[in-house]
């Protein structure tokens, strides 16, 4: 007599009882994550979705091994795409920070290169001129010219006494008013936007703020553009204490140029 000792296979769960949701979710998130990794500045989203897709895919494969699901291909693809999204996220992060670092470095170089190359008032080899503020820490004198790398030239004249109008703004009774002419010459090859030019002043040994005077004759400032080879002149007026012996005028041509200073004698 013989006996059948074959162990019966465990019954497979019905199709309706299979738990394929994790594999499907892993595939969906893996696809979205991978696509996000290919789009600039969406690397962070690719990283998040990649982690979730990878975890869901691995858990889904565990269900397949236990017979609780039958979508092995879907879960495997979801896990692989999740891993791909993670890789793209890392690559995107590295490239983004590299580009930002290059942009910052380029901006720093442009600021350095736009500094006055000879703020003493003369071009190299021309001789003469007072010590430049970059060379020995001294300001320029009246009539000196600050020359920038792009051939922009800024000149401030000697101060003259100024009589503010009756309705002037910025003048205090008992103070003295002075006017200076600021000349900007565009020696370069491109137009210069003069709308961002500013002029400020400090008076006396204590460096108190010399208020700019606005009336019908001064205060309008520079406007428009200066063509290559052309000049523009604007008169500024400043209010200084009566006892002040000097007026320090600072002119900033704009964001791409460093400011230059002129030490002018008054009184």
Backbone torsions as a table, in degrees:
resi	resn	phi	psi	omega
1	UNK	NA	134.4	178.8
2	UNK	-118.4	152.3	179.9
3	UNK	-121.3	141.4	177.1
4	UNK	-81.8	109.0	-177.6
5	UNK	-97.2	8.5	-178.8
6	UNK	-66.1	128.6	-179.2
7	UNK	-81.0	127.5	-178.9
8	UNK	-68.7	143.4	177.3
9	UNK	-68.7	147.5	177.4
10	UNK	-65.4	136.6	-178.9
11	UNK	-63.6	135.7	177.7
12	UNK	-75.5	138.9	178.2
13	UNK	-65.4	148.4	177.8
14	UNK	-61.0	156.6	-177.4
15	UNK	-54.4	-37.7	-176.6
16	UNK	-67.5	-22.7	-177.0
17	UNK	-90.9	-6.0	-179.8
18	UNK	-67.4	142.7	-177.0
19	UNK	-109.2	83.6	-176.8
20	UNK	-97.3	4.4	-173.3
21	UNK	-63.9	-38.6	-177.9
22	UNK	-64.8	-40.1	179.0
23	UNK	-64.2	-42.2	178.5
24	UNK	-64.1	-42.9	178.8
25	UNK	-63.9	-40.7	179.0
26	UNK	-61.4	-42.8	179.7
27	UNK	-64.0	-45.1	-178.9
28	UNK	-62.6	-49.2	-179.8
29	UNK	-67.4	-32.9	177.9
30	UNK	-64.8	-41.0	178.3
31	UNK	-64.3	-47.8	-179.1
32	UNK	-63.0	-41.8	-179.8
33	UNK	-63.9	-41.4	179.9
34	UNK	-65.4	-42.7	177.7
35	UNK	-63.6	-40.8	179.1
36	UNK	-62.5	-35.1	179.5
37	UNK	-66.6	-19.5	178.7
38	UNK	-90.4	-8.3	-179.6
39	UNK	-98.0	128.5	-179.7
40	UNK	-55.7	138.4	175.6
41	UNK	68.6	10.2	173.0
42	UNK	-109.6	18.4	-178.7
43	UNK	-62.9	-30.7	-179.7
44	UNK	-65.2	-38.9	178.4
45	UNK	-68.3	-38.5	178.3
46	UNK	-61.7	-38.4	179.4
47	UNK	-65.0	-44.8	-179.4
48	UNK	-64.1	-50.5	-179.0
49	UNK	-66.0	-34.2	179.8
50	UNK	-63.6	-42.3	178.8
51	UNK	-63.1	-46.4	-178.8
52	UNK	-63.8	-44.1	-179.3
53	UNK	-63.4	-40.7	-180.0
54	UNK	-64.2	-44.2	-179.9
55	UNK	-64.6	-46.6	-179.9
56	UNK	-63.4	-38.5	179.5
57	UNK	-64.1	-42.2	179.9
58	UNK	-67.9	-40.3	177.6
59	UNK	-65.8	-39.3	178.4
60	UNK	-62.9	-38.4	177.4
61	UNK	-65.0	-34.2	176.0
62	UNK	-63.1	-38.8	177.3
63	UNK	-64.9	-38.0	179.3
64	UNK	-62.7	-43.6	-179.7
65	UNK	-63.2	-32.7	-179.8
66	UNK	-85.3	-0.3	-179.9
67	UNK	79.9	11.8	-179.3
68	UNK	-86.9	-10.7	179.1
69	UNK	-148.3	159.3	-178.9
70	UNK	-129.3	19.8	-179.0
71	UNK	-106.6	58.9	-178.9
72	UNK	-58.6	-42.9	-179.0
73	UNK	-63.4	-40.3	-179.2
74	UNK	-66.4	-46.2	-178.7
75	UNK	-65.3	-39.6	179.4
76	UNK	-64.5	-45.0	178.6
77	UNK	-62.5	-40.9	178.6
78	UNK	-61.9	-43.3	178.9
79	UNK	-64.5	-42.2	179.7
80	UNK	-63.7	-43.7	178.8
81	UNK	-66.4	-35.4	176.1
82	UNK	-61.8	-42.4	176.9
83	UNK	-64.2	-39.9	178.5
84	UNK	-63.2	-40.3	178.3
85	UNK	-63.0	-38.5	177.5
86	UNK	-63.0	-44.2	179.2
87	UNK	-61.5	-45.6	179.0
88	UNK	-63.5	-34.4	178.2
89	UNK	-63.8	-44.1	178.5
90	UNK	-63.5	-45.3	179.1
91	UNK	-61.6	-42.9	179.2
92	UNK	-63.0	-38.8	178.5
93	UNK	-63.4	-46.3	-179.5
94	UNK	-62.3	-45.6	-178.9
95	UNK	-65.2	-40.3	-179.0
96	UNK	-63.5	-46.7	-179.9
97	UNK	-67.5	-32.4	176.9
98	UNK	-66.0	-42.7	178.6
99	UNK	-65.0	-41.9	178.6
100	UNK	-62.9	-41.1	178.8
101	UNK	-64.0	-41.6	178.2
102	UNK	-64.1	-39.3	-179.6
103	UNK	-65.1	-42.8	179.0
104	UNK	-64.2	-42.0	179.7
105	UNK	-65.1	-39.7	179.0
106	UNK	-66.0	-40.5	178.0
107	UNK	-64.4	-39.8	178.9
108	UNK	-63.6	-40.8	179.2
109	UNK	-65.1	-39.7	-179.5
110	UNK	-64.8	-38.3	178.5
111	UNK	-65.2	-42.0	179.6
112	UNK	-65.9	-40.7	-177.2
113	UNK	-72.2	-20.8	-178.9
114	UNK	-87.1	-0.7	179.2
115	UNK	-67.2	152.2	179.0
116	UNK	-56.7	125.5	-178.0
117	UNK	-82.4	-16.8	177.2
118	UNK	-155.8	73.7	-175.5
119	UNK	-71.8	4.6	179.9
120	UNK	-76.1	-10.7	175.6
121	UNK	109.9	-8.0	-179.2
122	UNK	-131.6	151.8	174.8
123	UNK	-71.5	156.4	180.0
124	UNK	-54.7	131.9	178.7
125	UNK	89.8	-9.6	-178.2
126	UNK	-79.5	-26.6	178.4
127	UNK	78.8	163.0	176.4
128	UNK	77.5	-176.5	178.0
129	UNK	91.2	154.5	-179.8
130	UNK	-79.6	166.2	179.8
131	UNK	-63.1	134.8	-178.0
132	UNK	-76.8	156.0	-178.5
133	UNK	-66.6	-25.0	178.7
134	UNK	-83.7	-23.8	-174.9
135	UNK	-82.2	-50.4	-175.8
136	UNK	-129.8	15.9	176.5
137	UNK	77.5	12.7	-179.9
138	UNK	-104.9	152.2	178.4
139	UNK	-80.6	168.8	177.0
140	UNK	-77.7	161.6	177.4
141	UNK	-99.2	167.4	179.5
142	UNK	-57.0	131.3	179.4
143	UNK	90.4	-11.8	177.4
144	UNK	-72.8	155.6	-177.5
145	UNK	-119.6	130.2	172.1
146	UNK	-90.1	123.0	-177.1
147	UNK	-111.2	125.6	-178.3
148	UNK	-99.5	166.5	-176.5
149	UNK	-60.5	-28.5	178.8
150	UNK	-89.5	16.4	177.7
151	UNK	69.9	20.0	171.4
152	UNK	-79.8	135.1	-176.3
153	UNK	-124.8	132.3	-179.5
154	UNK	-124.2	128.1	-179.6
155	UNK	-128.1	138.5	177.5
156	UNK	-119.8	129.3	-176.8
157	UNK	-80.2	172.2	173.4
158	UNK	-68.2	146.8	-178.6
159	UNK	-74.2	148.7	174.8
160	UNK	-127.7	150.8	177.7
161	UNK	-62.0	142.9	-176.1
162	UNK	-131.5	140.7	179.1
163	UNK	-109.5	103.5	-179.9
164	UNK	-64.1	150.9	178.2
165	UNK	-73.9	171.9	-176.6
166	UNK	-61.0	-33.5	-176.5
167	UNK	-104.7	22.2	-178.4
168	UNK	-65.9	145.7	176.4
169	UNK	-109.3	133.5	178.4
170	UNK	106.9	-7.3	179.9
171	UNK	-101.0	132.5	178.4
172	UNK	-108.3	134.9	-179.6
173	UNK	-60.6	132.4	-177.6
174	UNK	99.7	-19.5	175.8
175	UNK	-87.0	168.2	176.1
176	UNK	-111.2	143.1	-178.9
177	UNK	-107.6	141.9	180.0
178	UNK	-134.6	148.0	178.1
179	UNK	-118.2	144.9	175.2
180	UNK	-133.4	148.2	176.7
181	UNK	-101.0	126.3	177.6
182	UNK	-106.7	121.8	-178.5
183	UNK	-112.4	127.5	176.4
184	UNK	-116.9	123.5	178.9
185	UNK	-114.8	128.5	179.0
186	UNK	-93.9	98.7	179.3
187	UNK	-92.6	3.5	-178.5
188	UNK	-87.2	-164.3	-177.4
189	UNK	-109.0	-3.0	-179.1
190	UNK	-119.8	158.4	177.1
191	UNK	-63.8	147.1	177.4
192	UNK	-113.0	124.6	178.4
193	UNK	-81.5	111.1	-174.7
194	UNK	-91.8	1.1	-175.1
195	UNK	-68.2	-21.5	-177.7
196	UNK	-96.0	4.4	179.2
197	UNK	-69.2	131.5	177.2
198	UNK	-128.4	152.1	177.6
199	UNK	-135.5	127.8	178.5
200	UNK	-130.3	165.8	-178.2
201	UNK	-148.9	151.9	172.5
202	UNK	-128.7	149.4	-173.9
203	UNK	-124.2	147.7	173.4
204	UNK	75.2	174.5	-178.3
205	UNK	-68.4	-23.6	179.0
206	UNK	-85.1	-8.0	177.3
207	UNK	65.2	40.3	178.5
208	UNK	-71.3	150.1	-178.8
209	UNK	-63.8	127.3	175.3
210	UNK	-95.9	107.7	-175.8
211	UNK	-62.5	138.5	174.5
212	UNK	-76.6	138.9	-177.3
213	UNK	-97.0	132.7	177.9
214	UNK	-118.3	122.8	172.4
215	UNK	-151.8	-159.6	-176.1
216	UNK	-75.9	-7.2	-177.4
217	UNK	-112.9	-25.4	-179.1
218	UNK	-137.3	166.0	174.3
219	UNK	107.0	-8.1	-177.0
220	UNK	-74.1	-30.7	179.3
221	UNK	74.0	-177.8	-180.0
222	UNK	-79.7	153.8	177.5
223	UNK	-151.3	162.9	177.0
224	UNK	70.2	-158.1	-179.1
225	UNK	-120.2	155.3	177.9
226	UNK	-111.8	120.4	-178.0
227	UNK	-72.0	156.4	176.6
228	UNK	-56.1	133.7	179.9
229	UNK	82.2	1.1	-179.0
230	UNK	-108.8	164.9	179.3
231	UNK	-123.6	159.5	172.8
232	UNK	-141.6	139.6	-177.5
233	UNK	-126.7	133.0	177.5
234	UNK	-132.7	138.3	177.7
235	UNK	-97.8	127.6	176.5
236	UNK	-112.1	146.7	176.3
237	UNK	-123.3	137.5	-178.0
238	UNK	-128.9	149.0	-178.2
239	UNK	-101.8	123.0	-176.5
240	UNK	-127.8	150.5	175.2
241	UNK	-57.4	147.7	-175.2
242	UNK	-60.6	-31.2	-176.7
243	UNK	-87.2	-4.0	-177.3
244	UNK	-65.9	137.8	-178.4
245	UNK	-104.6	-11.1	-179.8
246	UNK	-146.6	157.1	179.2
247	UNK	-130.1	118.9	178.5
248	UNK	-97.9	113.0	-178.2
249	UNK	-102.4	129.8	178.6
250	UNK	-116.8	125.1	179.6
251	UNK	-115.1	126.3	176.4
252	UNK	-112.7	112.8	-178.6
253	UNK	-69.3	-15.3	-179.2
254	UNK	150.1	-173.6	-175.7
255	UNK	-66.5	-28.0	-175.6
256	UNK	-92.9	4.2	-179.1
257	UNK	-131.3	141.4	174.6
258	UNK	-74.2	152.3	178.5
259	UNK	-75.8	151.0	175.6
260	UNK	-123.4	152.6	-175.6
261	UNK	-122.9	146.4	176.4
262	UNK	-124.1	131.0	177.5
263	UNK	-100.6	111.0	-174.0
264	UNK	-113.3	138.2	179.3
265	UNK	-84.7	134.6	178.7
266	UNK	-134.2	-179.0	177.1
267	UNK	95.5	NA	NA
